Amino acid sequence: MEFVTLFCTAALLAGGLYWFVCILGSAEQKGKHAVHLSGGSIAKENVEDNYKQYWSFFQRPKEIEKTENVPAFVDTFYNLVTDIYEWGWGQSFHFSPSIPGKSHREATRIHEEMAVDLLNVKPGARILDAGCGVGGPMRAIAAHSGANVVGITINEYQVKRARTHNRKAGLDKQCEVVCGNFLQMPFADNSFDGAYSIEATCHAPKLEEVYSEIYRVLKPGSFYVSYEWVTTELYRGNDPEHVEVIQGIERGDALPGLRSYKDIAEVAKKVGFEVIKEKDLAKPPANPWWTRLKMGRIAYWRNHILVTVLSWLGIAPKGVVDVHEMLFATADYLTRGGETGIFTPMHMILCRKPESKFASSSD
């Protein structure tokens, strides 16, 4: 009798673990499974130390403001979080307004397709994805538009993941991924027919630097669209709660400092762009983008138990539990930022590089 009880208990535990890992363990059919969580390009035994190193950046805020330090800071962050993002969120590391009757994946795809529609490019055009991550938006945009997309990311592990996904999707001929710094891109002047960045340029210490680079590589007359993370007109720098929320978002997302919505168009014009359109895509009638974060709380606790068990068993590296906790705390700050209206991750700006360098000065 005892043997039967022991056998049933073991079978139940094994079945439960299988359910956690194989049924609920991946964010998408082509996503990441929990048993494969890693520290990106960081060796397994060094993940915990790198997490502590990442957190130490915020003990020295002046260091984060230095342009030369930011690439390593952001690279470390994405080594730590890329697998967890893929596993728990999907291949598109960004938000989108929720759409009644549409799944999160469908809403994400629509949000991405809107970006390339604004660029008004034709099939076969060469466009830039500045800050491409593992290439979720790149693949959706390439499939939707027929354009050839070149993505750049600072993180070598993300390059490998993106190339793997591109091959699986049959889009490796249409999608190219380069490891590099979007503040110093390895592309020729006037070489792209359009460009976009989706919640990526927030990692730049100075927006002017990345906008200048994108301006440089765009052909005259081409468009650039960006979805920016910014504080809104409701943010008050003298409100302790507002400051806590924004600093929490910055710490949990490797941001040198969130910008005000007022800065975006000003910077774009300063580097030479014509600003065609500017809009906060999170404002009504758009449905809340943070709904997915609130709905994911139960999934978080399920995932956290699994990550803890896998770390204890030595399958997942030490430090992954800390990273997962950090991301959950950050999700709470993001939700509060959305609910109070002081933060938006989708302040859209559409710009155009003038046909000649004299065009904007003659307006």
C-alpha positions as CSV (number, residue, x, y, z in Angstrom):
1,M,0.0,0.0,0.0
2,E,2.8,2.4,0.9
3,F,4.5,1.6,-2.4
4,V,1.4,2.4,-4.3
5,T,1.0,5.7,-2.4
6,L,4.7,6.5,-3.1
7,F,4.4,5.6,-6.8
8,C,1.2,7.7,-7.2
9,T,2.9,10.7,-5.4
10,A,6.0,10.4,-7.6
11,A,3.8,10.1,-10.8
12,L,1.8,13.2,-9.7
13,L,4.9,15.2,-9.1
14,A,6.4,14.1,-12.4
15,G,3.2,14.9,-14.2
16,G,2.9,18.3,-12.5
17,L,6.5,19.2,-13.5
18,Y,5.9,18.0,-17.1
19,W,2.7,20.2,-17.2
20,F,4.6,23.2,-15.8
21,V,7.6,22.8,-18.2
22,C,6.1,21.4,-21.4
23,I,2.5,22.6,-21.4
24,L,2.8,26.0,-19.6
25,G,6.6,26.4,-19.9
26,S,6.9,28.4,-23.1
27,A,5.4,31.7,-24.1
28,E,4.8,30.7,-27.7
29,Q,4.9,27.6,-29.8
30,K,8.3,28.6,-31.1
31,G,9.3,30.2,-27.8
32,K,11.7,29.3,-25.0
33,H,11.2,26.4,-22.6
34,A,11.9,26.7,-18.9
35,V,14.5,23.9,-18.9
36,H,16.5,26.0,-21.3
37,L,16.7,29.2,-19.3
38,S,20.2,30.6,-19.3
39,G,22.2,33.7,-18.8
40,G,22.6,34.4,-22.5
41,S,26.3,34.7,-23.4
42,I,27.2,34.7,-19.7
43,A,28.6,31.4,-18.4
44,K,26.2,29.5,-16.1
45,E,28.4,29.9,-13.1
46,N,28.7,33.7,-13.6
47,V,25.0,34.6,-13.9
48,E,24.6,35.5,-10.2
49,D,27.7,37.7,-10.2
50,N,26.6,39.5,-13.3
51,Y,23.2,40.1,-11.8
52,K,24.9,41.7,-8.8
53,Q,27.1,43.7,-11.2
54,Y,24.1,45.0,-13.1
55,W,22.4,46.1,-9.9
56,S,25.5,47.8,-8.7
57,F,25.2,50.2,-11.7
58,F,22.4,51.9,-9.9
59,Q,24.5,52.5,-6.8
60,R,26.6,54.7,-9.1
61,P,24.1,56.7,-11.2
62,K,26.7,59.0,-12.7
63,E,28.3,55.9,-14.3
64,I,25.1,55.1,-16.1
65,E,25.0,58.5,-17.7
66,K,28.3,58.0,-19.4
67,T,27.9,57.0,-23.0
68,E,30.9,54.7,-23.0
69,N,29.5,52.6,-20.1
70,V,25.9,52.1,-21.4
71,P,26.6,49.4,-24.0
72,A,28.1,47.0,-21.5
73,F,25.3,47.8,-19.0
74,V,22.6,47.1,-21.6
75,D,24.4,44.0,-22.9
76,T,24.6,42.6,-19.4
77,F,20.9,43.2,-18.9
78,Y,19.8,41.4,-22.0
79,N,22.1,38.5,-21.3
80,L,20.2,38.2,-18.0
81,V,16.7,38.7,-19.2
82,T,16.4,37.5,-22.8
83,D,15.5,33.9,-22.1
84,I,13.0,34.9,-19.4
85,Y,11.4,37.4,-21.8
86,E,11.1,34.8,-24.5
87,W,9.7,32.2,-22.1
88,G,7.3,34.4,-20.2
89,W,6.4,37.0,-22.9
90,G,7.2,36.0,-26.4
91,Q,9.6,36.9,-29.2
92,S,8.5,40.6,-29.3
93,F,10.0,42.5,-26.3
94,H,7.5,45.3,-26.3
95,F,3.9,46.3,-25.3
96,S,0.8,47.0,-27.5
97,P,-2.7,48.3,-26.8
98,S,-5.1,45.4,-26.0
99,I,-7.7,44.9,-28.7
100,P,-11.1,43.4,-27.9
101,G,-11.5,40.0,-29.5
102,K,-7.8,39.7,-30.3
103,S,-5.1,37.7,-28.6
104,H,-2.0,39.3,-27.2
105,R,0.0,37.9,-30.1
106,E,-2.4,39.3,-32.6
107,A,-2.5,42.7,-30.9
108,T,1.3,42.7,-30.9
109,R,1.5,41.9,-34.6
110,I,-1.0,44.7,-35.5
111,H,1.1,47.1,-33.5
112,E,4.2,46.1,-35.4
113,E,2.6,46.2,-38.8
114,M,1.4,49.7,-38.2
115,A,5.0,50.8,-37.8
116,V,6.0,49.6,-41.2
117,D,2.8,50.9,-42.8
118,L,3.8,54.4,-41.7
119,L,7.1,54.0,-43.5
120,N,5.3,53.6,-46.8
121,V,7.9,51.2,-48.2
122,K,7.5,48.8,-51.1
123,P,8.4,45.1,-51.3
124,G,12.1,44.6,-51.6
125,A,12.9,47.9,-49.8
126,R,15.8,47.7,-47.3
127,I,14.8,48.9,-43.9
128,L,16.5,49.1,-40.5
129,D,15.3,47.8,-37.2
130,A,17.3,49.8,-34.6
131,G,17.4,47.6,-31.5
132,C,15.9,44.4,-32.9
133,G,16.1,42.1,-29.9
134,V,15.4,38.5,-30.9
135,G,13.6,39.7,-34.0
136,G,9.9,39.3,-33.3
137,P,8.9,42.6,-34.9
138,M,11.4,42.1,-37.7
139,R,9.7,38.9,-38.8
140,A,6.2,40.3,-38.5
141,I,7.2,43.4,-40.5
142,A,9.1,41.4,-43.2
143,A,6.2,39.0,-43.7
144,H,3.7,41.9,-43.8
145,S,5.5,44.3,-46.0
146,G,7.8,42.2,-48.2
147,A,10.7,44.5,-47.2
148,N,14.2,43.2,-46.4
149,V,14.9,44.0,-42.8
150,V,18.3,44.5,-41.2
151,G,18.3,44.4,-37.5
152,I,21.0,45.6,-35.1
153,T,21.3,44.6,-31.4
154,I,24.1,45.1,-28.9
155,N,23.7,41.6,-27.6
156,E,25.4,38.6,-29.3
157,Y,23.1,36.1,-27.7
158,Q,20.1,37.9,-29.1
159,V,21.7,37.8,-32.6
160,K,22.0,34.0,-32.3
161,R,18.4,33.7,-31.1
162,A,17.1,36.0,-33.9
163,R,18.9,34.1,-36.6
164,T,17.5,30.8,-35.3
165,H,14.0,32.2,-35.3
166,N,14.5,33.7,-38.7
167,R,15.5,30.3,-40.1
168,K,12.5,28.5,-38.5
169,A,10.2,31.1,-39.9
170,G,11.7,30.8,-43.4
171,L,12.6,34.4,-43.4
172,D,16.4,34.2,-43.1
173,K,16.8,35.4,-46.7
174,Q,14.6,38.5,-45.9
175,C,15.9,39.2,-42.4
176,E,19.5,40.0,-41.5
177,V,20.8,40.5,-37.9
178,V,24.0,42.4,-37.0
179,C,25.6,42.6,-33.6
180,G,26.5,46.2,-33.0
181,N,25.9,49.5,-31.1
182,F,23.2,51.6,-32.6
183,L,25.1,54.7,-31.5
184,Q,27.9,53.7,-34.0
185,M,26.3,51.6,-36.7
186,P,28.4,49.7,-39.2
187,F,26.3,50.8,-42.2
188,A,27.0,53.3,-45.0
189,D,25.4,56.7,-45.2
190,N,22.1,56.9,-47.1
191,S,21.8,53.1,-47.3
192,F,18.3,52.4,-46.0
193,D,14.8,53.1,-47.5
194,G,13.2,53.4,-44.1
195,A,13.9,52.7,-40.4
196,Y,12.0,51.9,-37.2
197,S,12.7,51.3,-33.5
198,I,10.1,49.7,-31.2
199,E,10.7,50.6,-27.5
200,A,14.5,50.4,-28.1
201,T,16.0,53.9,-28.2
202,C,15.1,54.3,-24.5
203,H,18.4,52.5,-23.8
204,A,20.5,55.3,-25.4
205,P,22.1,57.6,-22.9
206,K,21.4,60.5,-25.2
207,L,18.6,60.3,-27.7
208,E,20.4,62.7,-30.1
209,E,23.2,60.2,-30.6
210,V,20.9,57.4,-31.8
211,Y,18.7,59.6,-33.8
212,S,21.7,61.1,-35.5
213,E,22.9,57.7,-36.5
214,I,19.5,56.7,-37.9
215,Y,19.4,60.0,-39.8
216,R,22.8,59.3,-41.3
217,V,22.0,55.8,-42.7
218,L,18.6,56.8,-44.1
219,K,18.3,57.8,-47.7
220,P,17.0,61.3,-48.3
221,G,13.2,61.4,-48.4
222,S,12.9,58.2,-46.3
223,F,10.8,57.8,-43.1
224,Y,11.7,56.8,-39.6
225,V,9.1,55.8,-37.0
226,S,9.8,55.1,-33.3
227,Y,7.8,54.0,-30.3
228,E,9.4,55.7,-27.3
229,W,9.3,55.1,-23.6
230,V,8.6,58.5,-22.0
231,T,7.0,60.2,-19.0
232,T,3.8,62.0,-20.0
233,E,2.3,65.4,-19.2
234,L,0.8,63.9,-16.0
235,Y,4.2,63.2,-14.5
236,R,5.3,65.4,-11.6
237,G,8.9,65.3,-10.5
238,N,8.0,66.6,-7.0
239,D,5.6,63.7,-6.4
240,P,7.5,61.0,-4.4
241,E,5.1,58.3,-5.7
242,H,5.7,59.4,-9.3
243,V,9.5,59.4,-8.8
244,E,9.4,55.9,-7.2
245,V,7.5,54.5,-10.1
246,I,9.7,56.0,-12.8
247,Q,12.9,55.0,-11.0
248,G,11.6,51.5,-10.6
249,I,11.0,51.2,-14.3
250,E,14.5,52.6,-15.0
251,R,16.2,50.1,-12.7
252,G,14.3,47.1,-14.0
253,D,14.7,47.9,-17.7
254,A,18.3,49.1,-18.0
255,L,17.4,52.7,-18.7
256,P,19.9,55.5,-18.3
257,G,16.9,57.7,-17.6
258,L,13.4,58.1,-18.9
259,R,12.8,61.2,-21.1
260,S,9.8,63.5,-21.1
261,Y,7.4,63.3,-24.1
262,K,8.3,66.9,-24.8
263,D,11.9,66.0,-25.6
264,I,11.3,63.6,-28.5
265,A,10.3,65.9,-31.3
266,E,12.8,68.5,-30.2
267,V,15.6,66.0,-30.5
268,A,14.4,64.7,-33.9
269,K,14.3,68.2,-35.3
270,K,17.7,69.0,-33.9
271,V,19.4,66.2,-35.8
272,G,17.7,67.3,-39.0
273,F,14.4,65.3,-39.3
274,E,11.1,66.7,-40.3
275,V,8.5,65.6,-37.8
276,I,5.5,64.4,-39.6
277,K,3.4,63.0,-36.8
278,E,3.5,62.5,-33.1
279,K,1.0,60.7,-30.9
280,D,0.8,58.7,-27.7
281,L,-0.7,55.4,-28.9
282,A,-1.7,54.5,-25.3
283,K,-4.2,57.2,-25.0
284,P,-8.0,56.5,-25.4
285,P,-9.7,55.1,-27.4
286,A,-6.8,52.6,-27.1
287,N,-7.3,49.9,-24.5
288,P,-4.8,49.6,-21.7
289,W,-1.5,48.2,-22.7
290,W,-0.7,47.1,-19.1
291,T,-3.7,44.7,-18.9
292,R,-1.4,41.8,-20.0
293,L,0.9,42.6,-17.0
294,K,-2.0,42.4,-14.5
295,M,-3.4,39.3,-16.0
296,G,0.0,37.6,-15.8
297,R,0.3,37.7,-12.0
298,I,-0.9,34.1,-11.5
299,A,1.4,33.0,-14.3
300,Y,4.3,34.8,-12.6
301,W,3.9,32.8,-9.4
302,R,3.6,29.6,-11.3
303,N,6.7,30.5,-13.3
304,H,8.6,31.6,-10.2
305,I,8.0,28.3,-8.4
306,L,9.3,26.5,-11.5
307,V,12.4,28.8,-11.9
308,T,13.2,28.2,-8.2
309,V,12.9,24.5,-8.5
310,L,15.0,24.4,-11.7
311,S,17.6,26.6,-10.0
312,W,17.6,24.3,-6.9
313,L,18.1,21.3,-9.2
314,G,21.0,22.9,-11.0
315,I,19.1,23.0,-14.3
316,A,18.7,26.8,-14.4
317,P,21.7,28.9,-13.3
318,K,21.9,30.6,-9.9
319,G,20.8,34.2,-10.2
320,V,17.9,33.4,-12.6
321,V,15.5,33.5,-9.6
322,D,16.8,37.0,-8.7
323,V,16.4,38.2,-12.2
324,H,12.8,36.8,-12.3
325,E,12.0,38.6,-9.0
326,M,13.4,41.9,-10.4
327,L,11.2,41.6,-13.6
328,F,8.1,40.9,-11.5
329,A,8.8,44.0,-9.4
330,T,9.4,46.0,-12.6
331,A,6.0,44.8,-14.0
332,D,4.3,46.3,-10.9
333,Y,6.0,49.6,-11.5
334,L,5.1,49.5,-15.2
335,T,1.5,48.8,-14.3
336,R,1.4,51.7,-11.9
337,G,2.9,53.9,-14.5
338,G,0.2,52.9,-16.9
339,E,-2.7,53.2,-14.5
340,T,-1.7,56.6,-13.3
341,G,-1.0,57.8,-16.8
342,I,2.5,59.1,-16.0
343,F,4.3,56.7,-18.3
344,T,3.8,55.4,-21.8
345,P,5.9,52.9,-23.7
346,M,4.4,53.9,-27.1
347,H,4.8,57.6,-27.7
348,M,5.0,57.4,-31.5
349,I,7.0,59.8,-33.6
350,L,7.1,59.7,-37.4
351,C,9.9,61.6,-39.0
352,R,11.3,62.1,-42.5
353,K,14.8,62.8,-43.7
354,P,14.5,65.8,-46.1
355,E,15.3,65.3,-49.7
356,S,18.2,67.7,-49.3
357,K,20.0,69.1,-46.2
358,F,18.5,72.5,-47.1
359,A,14.9,71.4,-47.3
360,S,14.1,71.7,-43.5
361,S,15.7,75.1,-43.2
362,S,13.5,76.5,-46.0
363,D,10.2,75.7,-44.3
